[in-house]
Amino acid sequence: MEAMAAGIPIISTYHSGIPELIEDKITGILVPENDINQLKEAIAFAIANPETMRAMAVRAYAHVMLYHDEVTQTRRFVEVIKEIA
């Protein structure tokens, strides 16, 4: 999430909650864990396609600012508390 907020292009793995945050080929590139060949291909793709990676980084930034910023998260938290109360 920090890389998304910083506008950095992302290559990561399908580990834990990462796929819930990063959408493959939309907001970053995801590869299977321990798959060196796919990781190598993803890095080569990123190097050969800087504009595509930049576009993914822009979409990732927009996503994290829309759904995961402090104000939005606090508002959602308060809404849940109100529903419970």
Residue pairs with C-beta under 8 A, 6 or more apart in sequence:
1 21
1 64
1 68
3 10
3 60
4 10
4 21
4 22
4 27
4 28
4 57
4 60
4 61
4 63
4 64
5 61
5 64
5 65
5 68
6 61
7 57
7 58
7 60
7 61
8 57
9 28
9 46
9 53
9 54
9 56
9 57
10 22
10 27
10 28
10 29
10 56
10 57
10 60
11 28
11 29
11 30
11 31
11 39
11 42
11 43
11 46
12 18
12 22
12 28
12 29
12 30
12 31
13 30
13 31
13 32
13 33
14 30
14 31
14 32
14 33
15 33
18 30
19 30
21 64
22 28
22 30
22 60
23 63
24 30
25 56
26 56
26 59
27 56
27 59
27 60
27 63
28 56
28 57
28 60
29 42
29 45
29 46
29 56
31 38
31 39
31 41
31 42
32 38
45 52
46 53
66 72
